[in-house]
Amino acid sequence: MPMYDYKCAKCGHMFEELVFSSTVDDNTIKCPVCAENKAKRQLSAPAIAVGGANFEPACEKPSCSTPVGYS
């Protein structure tokens, strides 16, 4: 169930909506402010999860704390 960003073409309100099917048409998404079916899906950045049991931050090693050539 992807989450999409929408903007209402009538009132300009921006909102997020969980979409249960890839076949959902923009005309079926109602604006929560004006209740019109004039929402258009917006281009948005993907959500990327980083972490987990084997995740190691980039500069936790001693080599990152001292620049090369310095002692």
Distance bins in CASP14 RR format, pairs under 12 A and 6 or more apart:
PFRMAT RR
TARGET T0000
AUTHOR 0000-0000-0000
RMODE 2
METHOD distances of the structure
MODEL  1
1 16 0 0 0 0 0 1 0 0 0 0 0
1 17 0 0 0 0 0 1 0 0 0 0 0
1 18 1 0 1 0 0 0 0 0 0 0 0
1 19 1 0 0 1 0 0 0 0 0 0 0
1 20 1 0 1 0 0 0 0 0 0 0 0
1 21 0 0 0 0 1 0 0 0 0 0 0
1 22 0 0 0 0 0 1 0 0 0 0 0
1 24 0 0 0 0 0 1 0 0 0 0 0
2 16 0 0 0 0 0 1 0 0 0 0 0
2 17 0 0 0 0 1 0 0 0 0 0 0
2 18 1 0 0 1 0 0 0 0 0 0 0
2 19 1 0 1 0 0 0 0 0 0 0 0
2 20 0 0 0 0 1 0 0 0 0 0 0
2 21 0 0 0 0 0 1 0 0 0 0 0
2 22 0 0 0 0 1 0 0 0 0 0 0
2 24 0 0 0 0 0 1 0 0 0 0 0
2 41 0 0 0 0 0 1 0 0 0 0 0
2 44 0 0 0 0 0 1 0 0 0 0 0
2 46 0 0 0 0 1 0 0 0 0 0 0
2 47 0 0 0 0 1 0 0 0 0 0 0
3 15 0 0 0 0 0 1 0 0 0 0 0
3 16 1 0 1 0 0 0 0 0 0 0 0
3 17 1 0 0 1 0 0 0 0 0 0 0
3 18 1 0 1 0 0 0 0 0 0 0 0
3 19 1 0 0 1 0 0 0 0 0 0 0
3 20 0 0 0 0 0 1 0 0 0 0 0
3 41 0 0 0 0 0 1 0 0 0 0 0
3 42 0 0 0 0 0 1 0 0 0 0 0
3 44 0 0 0 0 1 0 0 0 0 0 0
3 45 0 0 0 0 0 1 0 0 0 0 0
3 46 0 0 0 0 0 1 0 0 0 0 0
3 47 1 0 0 1 0 0 0 0 0 0 0
4 14 0 0 0 0 0 1 0 0 0 0 0
4 15 0 0 0 0 1 0 0 0 0 0 0
4 16 1 0 0 1 0 0 0 0 0 0 0
4 17 1 0 1 0 0 0 0 0 0 0 0
4 18 0 0 0 0 1 0 0 0 0 0 0
4 19 1 0 1 0 0 0 0 0 0 0 0
4 20 0 0 0 0 0 1 0 0 0 0 0
4 21 0 0 0 0 0 1 0 0 0 0 0
4 22 0 0 0 0 0 1 0 0 0 0 0
4 24 0 0 0 0 1 0 0 0 0 0 0
4 26 0 0 0 0 1 0 0 0 0 0 0
4 29 0 0 0 0 1 0 0 0 0 0 0
4 39 0 0 0 0 1 0 0 0 0 0 0
4 40 0 0 0 0 0 1 0 0 0 0 0
4 41 1 0 1 0 0 0 0 0 0 0 0
4 42 1 0 0 1 0 0 0 0 0 0 0
4 43 0 0 0 0 1 0 0 0 0 0 0
4 44 1 0 0 1 0 0 0 0 0 0 0
4 46 0 0 0 0 0 1 0 0 0 0 0
4 47 0 0 0 0 0 1 0 0 0 0 0
5 13 0 0 0 0 0 1 0 0 0 0 0
5 14 1 0 0 1 0 0 0 0 0 0 0
5 15 1 0 0 1 0 0 0 0 0 0 0
5 16 1 0 1 0 0 0 0 0 0 0 0
5 17 0 0 0 0 1 0 0 0 0 0 0
5 18 0 0 0 0 0 1 0 0 0 0 0
5 19 0 0 0 0 0 1 0 0 0 0 0
5 26 0 0 0 0 0 1 0 0 0 0 0
5 29 0 0 0 0 0 1 0 0 0 0 0
5 39 0 0 0 0 1 0 0 0 0 0 0
5 40 0 0 0 0 1 0 0 0 0 0 0
5 41 1 0 0 1 0 0 0 0 0 0 0
5 42 1 0 1 0 0 0 0 0 0 0 0
5 43 0 0 0 0 1 0 0 0 0 0 0
5 44 1 0 1 0 0 0 0 0 0 0 0
5 45 0 0 0 0 1 0 0 0 0 0 0
5 46 0 0 0 0 0 1 0 0 0 0 0
5 47 0 0 0 0 0 1 0 0 0 0 0
6 12 0 0 0 0 1 0 0 0 0 0 0
6 13 0 0 0 0 1 0 0 0 0 0 0
6 14 1 0 0 1 0 0 0 0 0 0 0
6 15 1 0 1 0 0 0 0 0 0 0 0
6 16 1 0 0 1 0 0 0 0 0 0 0
6 17 1 0 1 0 0 0 0 0 0 0 0
6 18 0 0 0 0 0 1 0 0 0 0 0
6 19 0 0 0 0 1 0 0 0 0 0 0
6 24 0 0 0 0 0 1 0 0 0 0 0
6 26 1 0 0 1 0 0 0 0 0 0 0
6 27 0 0 0 0 0 1 0 0 0 0 0
6 28 0 0 0 0 0 1 0 0 0 0 0
6 29 1 0 1 0 0 0 0 0 0 0 0
6 30 0 0 0 0 1 0 0 0 0 0 0
6 31 1 0 0 1 0 0 0 0 0 0 0
6 32 0 0 0 0 1 0 0 0 0 0 0
6 33 0 0 0 0 0 1 0 0 0 0 0
6 36 0 0 0 0 0 1 0 0 0 0 0
6 37 0 0 0 0 0 1 0 0 0 0 0
6 38 0 0 0 0 1 0 0 0 0 0 0
6 39 1 0 1 0 0 0 0 0 0 0 0
6 40 1 0 0 1 0 0 0 0 0 0 0
6 41 1 0 1 0 0 0 0 0 0 0 0
6 42 1 0 0 1 0 0 0 0 0 0 0
6 43 0 0 0 0 0 1 0 0 0 0 0
6 44 0 0 0 0 1 0 0 0 0 0 0
7 13 1 0 0 1 0 0 0 0 0 0 0
7 14 1 0 1 0 0 0 0 0 0 0 0
7 15 0 0 0 0 1 0 0 0 0 0 0
7 16 0 0 0 0 0 1 0 0 0 0 0
7 17 0 0 0 0 0 1 0 0 0 0 0
7 26 0 0 0 0 0 1 0 0 0 0 0
7 29 0 0 0 0 0 1 0 0 0 0 0
7 31 0 0 0 0 1 0 0 0 0 0 0
7 33 0 0 0 0 0 1 0 0 0 0 0
7 36 0 0 0 0 0 1 0 0 0 0 0
7 38 0 0 0 0 1 0 0 0 0 0 0
7 39 1 0 0 1 0 0 0 0 0 0 0
7 40 1 0 1 0 0 0 0 0 0 0 0
7 41 0 0 0 0 1 0 0 0 0 0 0
7 42 1 0 1 0 0 0 0 0 0 0 0
7 43 0 0 0 0 0 1 0 0 0 0 0
7 44 0 0 0 0 0 1 0 0 0 0 0
8 14 1 0 0 1 0 0 0 0 0 0 0
8 15 1 0 0 1 0 0 0 0 0 0 0
8 17 0 0 0 0 0 1 0 0 0 0 0
8 26 0 0 0 0 0 1 0 0 0 0 0
8 29 0 0 0 0 1 0 0 0 0 0 0
8 30 0 0 0 0 1 0 0 0 0 0 0
8 31 1 1 0 0 0 0 0 0 0 0 0
8 32 0 0 0 0 1 0 0 0 0 0 0
8 33 1 0 0 1 0 0 0 0 0 0 0
8 34 1 0 0 1 0 0 0 0 0 0 0
8 35 0 0 0 0 1 0 0 0 0 0 0
8 36 1 0 0 1 0 0 0 0 0 0 0
8 37 0 0 0 0 1 0 0 0 0 0 0
8 38 1 0 1 0 0 0 0 0 0 0 0
8 39 1 0 1 0 0 0 0 0 0 0 0
8 40 1 0 0 1 0 0 0 0 0 0 0
8 41 0 0 0 0 0 1 0 0 0 0 0
8 42 0 0 0 0 0 1 0 0 0 0 0
9 26 0 0 0 0 1 0 0 0 0 0 0
9 27 0 0 0 0 0 1 0 0 0 0 0
9 29 0 0 0 0 0 1 0 0 0 0 0
9 31 0 0 0 0 1 0 0 0 0 0 0
9 34 0 0 0 0 0 1 0 0 0 0 0
9 36 0 0 0 0 1 0 0 0 0 0 0
9 37 0 0 0 0 1 0 0 0 0 0 0
9 38 1 0 1 0 0 0 0 0 0 0 0
9 39 1 0 0 1 0 0 0 0 0 0 0
9 40 1 0 1 0 0 0 0 0 0 0 0
9 41 0 0 0 0 0 1 0 0 0 0 0
9 42 0 0 0 0 0 1 0 0 0 0 0
10 30 0 0 0 0 0 1 0 0 0 0 0
10 31 1 0 0 1 0 0 0 0 0 0 0
10 33 0 0 0 0 1 0 0 0 0 0 0
10 34 1 0 1 0 0 0 0 0 0 0 0
10 35 0 0 0 0 1 0 0 0 0 0 0
10 36 1 0 1 0 0 0 0 0 0 0 0
10 37 0 0 0 0 1 0 0 0 0 0 0
10 38 1 0 1 0 0 0 0 0 0 0 0
10 39 0 0 0 0 1 0 0 0 0 0 0
10 40 0 0 0 0 0 1 0 0 0 0 0
11 30 0 0 0 0 0 1 0 0 0 0 0
11 31 1 0 0 1 0 0 0 0 0 0 0
11 32 0 0 0 0 0 1 0 0 0 0 0
11 33 1 0 1 0 0 0 0 0 0 0 0
11 34 1 0 1 0 0 0 0 0 0 0 0
11 35 0 0 0 0 1 0 0 0 0 0 0
11 36 1 0 0 1 0 0 0 0 0 0 0
11 38 0 0 0 0 1 0 0 0 0 0 0
11 39 0 0 0 0 0 1 0 0 0 0 0
12 31 0 0 0 0 1 0 0 0 0 0 0
12 32 0 0 0 0 0 1 0 0 0 0 0
12 33 0 0 0 0 1 0 0 0 0 0 0
12 34 0 0 0 0 1 0 0 0 0 0 0
12 36 0 0 0 0 0 1 0 0 0 0 0
12 38 0 0 0 0 1 0 0 0 0 0 0
12 39 0 0 0 0 1 0 0 0 0 0 0
12 40 0 0 0 0 1 0 0 0 0 0 0
12 42 0 0 0 0 0 1 0 0 0 0 0
13 29 0 0 0 0 0 1 0 0 0 0 0
13 30 0 0 0 0 0 1 0 0 0 0 0
13 31 1 0 1 0 0 0 0 0 0 0 0
13 32 1 0 0 1 0 0 0 0 0 0 0
13 33 1 0 1 0 0 0 0 0 0 0 0
13 34 1 0 0 1 0 0 0 0 0 0 0
13 35 0 0 0 0 0 1 0 0 0 0 0
13 36 0 0 0 0 1 0 0 0 0 0 0
13 38 0 0 0 0 0 1 0 0 0 0 0
13 39 0 0 0 0 1 0 0 0 0 0 0
13 40 0 0 0 0 0 1 0 0 0 0 0
13 42 0 0 0 0 0 1 0 0 0 0 0
14 31 0 0 0 0 1 0 0 0 0 0 0
14 32 0 0 0 0 0 1 0 0 0 0 0
14 33 0 0 0 0 1 0 0 0 0 0 0
14 39 0 0 0 0 1 0 0 0 0 0 0
14 40 0 0 0 0 0 1 0 0 0 0 0
14 41 0 0 0 0 0 1 0 0 0 0 0
14 42 1 0 0 1 0 0 0 0 0 0 0
14 44 0 0 0 0 0 1 0 0 0 0 0
15 29 0 0 0 0 1 0 0 0 0 0 0
15 30 0 0 0 0 1 0 0 0 0 0 0
15 31 1 0 0 1 0 0 0 0 0 0 0
15 32 1 0 1 0 0 0 0 0 0 0 0
15 33 1 0 0 1 0 0 0 0 0 0 0
15 34 0 0 0 0 0 1 0 0 0 0 0
15 39 1 0 0 1 0 0 0 0 0 0 0
15 40 0 0 0 0 0 1 0 0 0 0 0
15 41 0 0 0 0 0 1 0 0 0 0 0
15 42 0 0 0 0 1 0 0 0 0 0 0
15 44 0 0 0 0 0 1 0 0 0 0 0
16 29 0 0 0 0 0 1 0 0 0 0 0
16 32 0 0 0 0 1 0 0 0 0 0 0
16 39 0 0 0 0 0 1 0 0 0 0 0
16 41 0 0 0 0 0 1 0 0 0 0 0
16 42 0 0 0 0 1 0 0 0 0 0 0
16 44 0 0 0 0 1 0 0 0 0 0 0
16 47 0 0 0 0 0 1 0 0 0 0 0
17 24 0 0 0 0 1 0 0 0 0 0 0
17 26 0 0 0 0 0 1 0 0 0 0 0
17 28 0 0 0 0 0 1 0 0 0 0 0
17 29 1 0 1 0 0 0 0 0 0 0 0
17 30 0 0 0 0 1 0 0 0 0 0 0
17 31 0 0 0 0 1 0 0 0 0 0 0
17 32 0 0 0 0 1 0 0 0 0 0 0
17 39 1 0 0 1 0 0 0 0 0 0 0
17 40 0 0 0 0 0 1 0 0 0 0 0
17 41 0 0 0 0 1 0 0 0 0 0 0
17 42 0 0 0 0 0 1 0 0 0 0 0
17 44 0 0 0 0 0 1 0 0 0 0 0
18 24 0 0 0 0 0 1 0 0 0 0 0
18 29 0 0 0 0 0 1 0 0 0 0 0
19 25 0 0 0 0 0 1 0 0 0 0 0
19 26 0 0 0 0 0 1 0 0 0 0 0
19 28 0 0 0 0 1 0 0 0 0 0 0
19 29 1 0 0 1 0 0 0 0 0 0 0
19 39 0 0 0 0 0 1 0 0 0 0 0
19 41 0 0 0 0 1 0 0 0 0 0 0
20 28 0 0 0 0 0 1 0 0 0 0 0
20 29 0 0 0 0 0 1 0 0 0 0 0
21 28 0 0 0 0 1 0 0 0 0 0 0
21 29 0 0 0 0 0 1 0 0 0 0 0
22 41 0 0 0 0 0 1 0 0 0 0 0
24 30 0 0 0 0 0 1 0 0 0 0 0
24 37 0 0 0 0 0 1 0 0 0 0 0
24 39 0 0 0 0 0 1 0 0 0 0 0
24 41 0 0 0 0 1 0 0 0 0 0 0
25 37 0 0 0 0 1 0 0 0 0 0 0
25 39 0 0 0 0 0 1 0 0 0 0 0
25 40 0 0 0 0 0 1 0 0 0 0 0
25 41 0 0 0 0 0 1 0 0 0 0 0
26 36 0 0 0 0 0 1 0 0 0 0 0
26 37 0 0 0 0 1 0 0 0 0 0 0
26 38 0 0 0 0 1 0 0 0 0 0 0
26 39 1 0 1 0 0 0 0 0 0 0 0
26 40 1 0 1 0 0 0 0 0 0 0 0
26 41 1 0 1 0 0 0 0 0 0 0 0
26 42 0 0 0 0 0 1 0 0 0 0 0
27 36 0 0 0 0 0 1 0 0 0 0 0
27 37 1 0 1 0 0 0 0 0 0 0 0
27 38 0 0 0 0 1 0 0 0 0 0 0
27 39 0 0 0 0 1 0 0 0 0 0 0
27 40 0 0 0 0 1 0 0 0 0 0 0
27 41 0 0 0 0 0 1 0 0 0 0 0
28 36 0 0 0 0 0 1 0 0 0 0 0
28 37 1 0 0 1 0 0 0 0 0 0 0
28 38 0 0 0 0 0 1 0 0 0 0 0
28 39 0 0 0 0 1 0 0 0 0 0 0
28 41 0 0 0 0 0 1 0 0 0 0 0
29 35 0 0 0 0 0 1 0 0 0 0 0
29 36 0 0 0 0 1 0 0 0 0 0 0
29 37 1 0 0 1 0 0 0 0 0 0 0
29 38 0 0 0 0 1 0 0 0 0 0 0
29 39 1 0 1 0 0 0 0 0 0 0 0
29 40 0 0 0 0 1 0 0 0 0 0 0
29 41 1 0 0 1 0 0 0 0 0 0 0
29 42 0 0 0 0 0 1 0 0 0 0 0
30 36 1 0 0 1 0 0 0 0 0 0 0
30 37 1 0 1 0 0 0 0 0 0 0 0
30 38 0 0 0 0 1 0 0 0 0 0 0
30 39 1 0 0 1 0 0 0 0 0 0 0
31 37 1 0 0 1 0 0 0 0 0 0 0
31 38 1 0 0 1 0 0 0 0 0 0 0
31 39 1 0 1 0 0 0 0 0 0 0 0
31 40 0 0 0 0 0 1 0 0 0 0 0
32 39 0 0 0 0 1 0 0 0 0 0 0
33 39 0 0 0 0 0 1 0 0 0 0 0
49 55 0 0 0 0 1 0 0 0 0 0 0
50 56 0 0 0 0 0 1 0 0 0 0 0
50 57 0 0 0 0 1 0 0 0 0 0 0
50 58 0 0 0 0 0 1 0 0 0 0 0
51 57 0 0 0 0 1 0 0 0 0 0 0
56 64 0 0 0 0 0 1 0 0 0 0 0
57 64 0 0 0 0 1 0 0 0 0 0 0
58 64 1 0 0 1 0 0 0 0 0 0 0
58 65 0 0 0 0 0 1 0 0 0 0 0
59 65 1 0 0 1 0 0 0 0 0 0 0
59 66 0 0 0 0 0 1 0 0 0 0 0
59 67 0 0 0 0 0 1 0 0 0 0 0
63 69 0 0 0 0 0 1 0 0 0 0 0
63 70 0 0 0 0 0 1 0 0 0 0 0
END
